[in-house]
Amino acid sequence: MAQVQVVFEKDVESDVALREAAEPQMRQLSQQISRWVDQQRAVTNRSSLFDRAAYAPSDNPYDQMRTARAAVKSDDIVGGIAEVTEGMAFDGVKWESNDPDEADVFNQISAEMDLDQVVRQMHRELFTYSQVYMGFWWGQNDFTVRGKSEKGNKRKKTYSVWYPQAITTFDATRCVPVGMMQFGQERLAWQATPQEIALYSQHLDPTNPFEDQLMERFYDGQYLPTDPDEIYELSGIGVDIHRLILLKDDIVKRHCLTRQDYMRFPDIRLRRTFKLLDLKQQLMEADRVTLIGAANYILLVRKGSKEDPAYPEEIQNLKENFNYIAKLPVIISDHRLEIDIITPKQDAVLNPERYDVLDNRIAATCLGLFGAVGSRSGNRGDTSLQEGRLVARALENRRHMIRRFLEREISKAVYEHPRNRNVFEGREPNLTFVPNHIALDDDAGMATSIISLRTMNEISRESTLEYFGFDQEVEAMRRELEKASGMDDTFETVVPFSSPGQGGPGGGGAAGAGANARSQAPAAQGTAGSRGGRPTGGGKPSQNPTAAPRRTSKGTTKPSGS
């Protein structure tokens, strides 16, 4: 909107006439601003021009959940941290068992239910709501063990398993924990809409049932609370107690961040950022006001001065012709005509320093740090190392609890299900994440220790590779392809002065077969260093190092035994 306002300066005796002359222009300006504000409301779906209460929710947990969802969706820092932490914590998942056949079956199950996507959804829900509601769709299927037998034949062993074929996520803002909270006796209920409750009532009608597999599998009857305290509490948070449908306990599960048993909901962790986000929102709205004022400027026109005031005829002539004159690139007048453009000062608009202060605090709160990012004492390298370790520890803790939840609701549930009796012989498989260790800092000492443990045969090759973010099966496949293609001979990969008998050109380093295999390996031959051991023709060491050296005929000394 480009609107021009004409303001006149004149003596006191002509103020009334000037106000009467300016009233039509003021009314027109007011109408233009009103129309512009209405348009902005329609575009942004807001009740006001500015959204100054976006991050000021009430104590209602559902209001806090909706505010947290808006923060992840709209704020660049909160949403970016949700994306980055998801990428750092979850690269892949797999099942491990003492029975490789059963582990292979569970890995096939994971591929069918897309467990990689499930853990990412769980992380996003936990980051946003500090809780996640998961629904499991069970079914029967046969799985054939992959791979080949020792004779090179394709495996034919088959397992017929009753298992979760798919996992879905429920909207946390519509799920209600009901019943007694202590000792894990809580039930989960769904806040149904009027249409859903009507369909469910029709589904329960024996005369004209409405067939729906989702209702059949997930719903367990309508819930009508009878405890006055529970009715009061649920009504206080806006739950309609007449539209609650119980969810089946063995189908729908809830996983929360740490909470006490007496608490119906866990503390929304993102609530700690709401005050900071509110300050950031107010800062953005203040800058927005300034920018809008600059775009919708006021044009101030002065005619005359105190020493030489304008005559009434000049003012009337300027009033009648200004709309036409203002459209021309040149306005011709004497020295008494002044035209100024009035806009708010923009010296501090979009100042990055003011935003950086809030963004650093918001980032630190989301990542679980104790202060602003990079604010602790010491040099910058020490600060980054400390921050990386704190963030990695927090992510590993959250990932560990997700692992325990999935092991309980998938592997243990499958093994203990009556339909799978006598199907499995081994123990329940364990879920592992790749990378096994979240390292956000460059800790050379830890890497050296891992390699040393592998060299001493204290840990497995798979654990060593997982620490560095590699998958053993993928690396084994690549090594077989390289060996078959002759690349090893082309590059002539060697490890100088490696221990003898570690296998292959250049030994094997930490990937060797261990100390026992090395002690039984034959002595190295050929070029010194490429196969390890002493150089060719190097002689034998002294059999008695403590013996005194003997003197030769030329007066020189030689070690005993040489």
Secondary structure, DSSP 8 states (H G I E B T S, - for coil): -----------GGGHHHHHHHHHHHHHHHHHHHHHHHHHHHHHHT-SSSS-TTTT---S-HHHHHHHHHHHHHH-HHHHHHHHHHHHHH-SEEEEE-SSHHHHHHHHHHHHHHTHHHHHHHHHHHHHHHSEEEEEEEEEEEEEE--SB-TTS-B---EEEEEEEEEEEEE-GGGEEEES--GGG--EEEEE--HHHHHHHHHHH-SSS----HHHHHHEEEE-----HHHHHHHHHTT--GGGEEEE-TTTEEEEESS--TT-SS---GGGGGHHHHHHHHHHHHHHHHHHHHHHS-EEEEEEB-SSSB--HHHHHHHHHHHHHHTTSS-----TTEEEEEE----TTTT-HHHHHHHHHHHHHHHHT-SSSTT-SSS-HHHHHHHHHHHHHHHHHHHHHHHHHHHIIIIIIHHHH-GGGTTT--S---EEEEESSS---S--HHHHHHHHHHHHTTSS-HHHHHHHTT--HHHHHHHHHHHHHHTHHHHHT---TT--TT--STT--GGGS--HHHHHTS----SSTTTS-SS-TT-----S-TTS--EE-TTS-EE-TT-
